[in-house]
């Protein structure tokens, strides 16, 4: 997409926050747009040390720099994770039985495929300490039909949350989020 598509603050989370309510360091932000039967997400992560090793789809991405998106609709939670390499892990979560891997406290089925297109742009070199890493940006296109919104119209409200975890070269992990916690986030499909 053209960078002008993402201009403006409409549909922006602003800076993702750590558990204490402070802005995440390094800076991370997410923007959302929709149209043509798709939900478009722009995931921006400032990062001085790009770290990612997992290339297998639907694998555990917790050891990599990664974003996780959760979209709730019709009694389901659709979870998509993408790392700095563009590896996508997607699942549909239905029941309320808690599992340690799922922050929403649901059992998830990784055989579900979102049909999402992923494009990653990195400023720097992944897994190379000491070079001029600056940021990485993901553009994610999710077909609305795959998340139960094939006939989406303006005014639809969806539960929405996003988190980003940064893994330092020494393995220390720091995360920030938007829409998680006591007050769930919401995405409204406006015209």
C-alpha positions in Angstrom: 0.0 0.0 0.0 0.9 3.6 -0.4 2.3 5.4 2.7 -0.4 8.0 2.3 -2.9 5.2 3.1 -1.6 5.2 6.7 -1.4 8.9 7.3 -3.5 10.5 10.1 -4.4 9.3 13.5 -7.7 7.7 12.7 -7.7 4.0 13.5 -4.4 4.3 15.6 -3.7 2.7 18.9 -1.1 5.3 19.7 2.0 4.0 21.5 1.5 0.5 23.0 1.7 0.5 26.8 3.6 -1.7 29.2 1.8 -3.2 32.3 2.4 -0.1 34.4 0.6 2.1 31.8 3.8 3.7 30.5 4.7 3.9 26.8 6.6 0.8 25.5 10.3 1.3 24.8 11.1 0.8 22.0 8.1 2.6 20.5 5.4 0.5 18.9 2.1 1.5 17.2 -0.7 -0.1 15.2 -3.1 1.4 12.7 -6.2 -0.2 11.1 -8.1 0.5 7.9 -10.8 -1.6 6.1 -12.4 -1.9 2.6 -12.6 -4.2 -0.4 -13.5 -7.1 1.9 -10.3 -6.8 3.9 -9.0 -5.5 7.2 -5.6 -3.8 6.8 -3.2 -3.4 9.7 0.0 -1.4 9.8 2.2 -2.6 12.7 5.2 -0.3 13.4 8.0 -1.3 15.7 11.0 0.8 16.5 13.8 -1.6 17.3 17.6 -1.3 17.7 18.2 -5.1 17.5 16.0 -7.1 15.1 15.7 -10.6 16.4 13.9 -13.5 14.7 14.6 -17.1 14.0 11.2 -18.9 13.4 10.4 -19.4 9.8 7.8 -22.2 10.1 4.2 -21.1 9.8 2.0 -21.7 12.8 5.0 -22.2 15.1 5.6 -20.6 18.5 6.9 -17.1 17.9 7.5 -16.2 21.6 11.3 -16.2 21.1 11.2 -13.6 18.3 10.3 -9.9 17.9 6.6 -10.3 17.1 3.2 -8.7 17.1 0.0 -10.6 18.2 -3.4 -9.4 17.1 -6.7 -10.7 18.6 -10.0 -10.0 16.9 -13.2 -11.2 18.6 -16.4 -11.8 16.8 -19.4 -14.1 17.1 -18.1 -15.9 20.2 -14.7 -16.5 18.8 -11.3 -14.9 19.1 -9.1 -14.9 15.9 -5.4 -14.7 16.8 -2.7 -13.8 14.4 1.0 -13.5 15.3 3.6 -12.2 12.9 7.4 -12.0 13.6 10.1 -9.7 12.1 10.7 -12.4 9.4 7.1 -12.3 8.2 6.3 -15.7 9.7 2.6 -16.0 10.5 0.9 -18.1 13.2 -2.8 -17.9 13.2 -5.5 -19.7 15.3 -9.2 -19.6 16.2 -10.1 -19.8 19.8 -13.5 -20.9 20.9 -13.8 -22.4 24.4 -13.2 -20.9 27.8 -10.8 -23.6 29.1 -7.6 -21.8 30.1 -4.3 -22.6 28.4 -0.9 -21.2 29.4 -0.1 -20.1 25.8 -3.3 -18.1 25.2 -3.7 -14.7 26.9 -7.4 -14.7 26.3 -7.8 -17.9 28.4 -9.3 -20.0 25.6 -8.3 -23.2 23.8 -7.0 -22.4 20.3 -7.0 -24.4 17.1 -4.0 -23.6 14.9 -5.3 -25.6 11.9 -7.5 -22.5 11.1 -5.9 -20.4 8.4 -6.6 -16.7 8.2 -5.6 -16.3 4.5 -3.7 -13.1 5.6 -1.1 -11.5 3.4 2.0 -10.4 5.2 4.6 -7.8 4.0 7.5 -6.9 6.2 9.9 -4.0 5.7 13.0 -3.9 8.0 15.5 -1.1 8.5 18.6 -3.1 9.5 19.7 -6.7 9.5 17.9 -9.4 11.4 20.0 -11.3 14.0 23.1 -9.1 13.6 24.1 -7.1 16.6 25.8 -3.8 16.2 24.5 -2.7 12.7 22.2 0.2 12.1 18.8 -1.4 13.0 16.1 1.1 13.3 12.6 -0.3 12.9 10.4 -2.9 11.2 7.0 -2.5 9.8 4.4 -5.1 8.9 1.4 -4.6 6.6 -1.1 -7.3 7.2 -4.2 -7.9 5.0 -6.8 -10.1 6.6 -9.9 -11.2 4.5 -12.9 -10.1 6.6 -14.7 -13.3 5.6 -12.1 -15.4 7.4 -13.0 -13.6 10.7 -16.7 -14.0 10.3 -17.3 -10.6 8.7 -17.7 -11.4 5.0 -20.6 -9.0 4.8 -19.2 -6.3 7.0 -20.9 -2.9 6.9 -20.0 0.4 8.5 -20.8 0.4 12.2 -19.7 -3.1 13.0 -17.9 -3.4 16.5 -15.2 -6.0 17.1 -13.2 -6.8 20.2 -9.6 -5.9 19.2 -6.3 -6.1 21.0 -2.7 -6.1 20.0 0.6 -6.7 21.7 4.2 -6.5 20.6 7.1 -8.3 22.2 10.7 -7.3 21.8 13.4 -9.9 22.3 16.8 -8.5 23.1 20.0 -10.2 21.8 20.6 -11.6 25.3 17.1 -13.1 25.3 15.4 -10.6 27.6 11.8 -10.1 26.5 9.7 -6.9 26.9 6.1 -6.5 25.8 3.6 -3.7 25.3 -0.1 -3.8 24.4 -3.3 -2.0 23.5 -6.8 -3.2 24.3 -5.7 -6.0 26.8 -6.4 -6.1 30.5 -9.5 -5.1 32.4 -10.9 -3.0 29.6 -10.9 -4.7 26.2 -10.2 -2.8 23.1 -12.7 -2.3 20.3 -12.4 -1.8 16.6 -15.3 0.0 14.9 -15.6 -0.4 11.1 -16.4 3.2 10.1 -16.9 4.5 6.6 
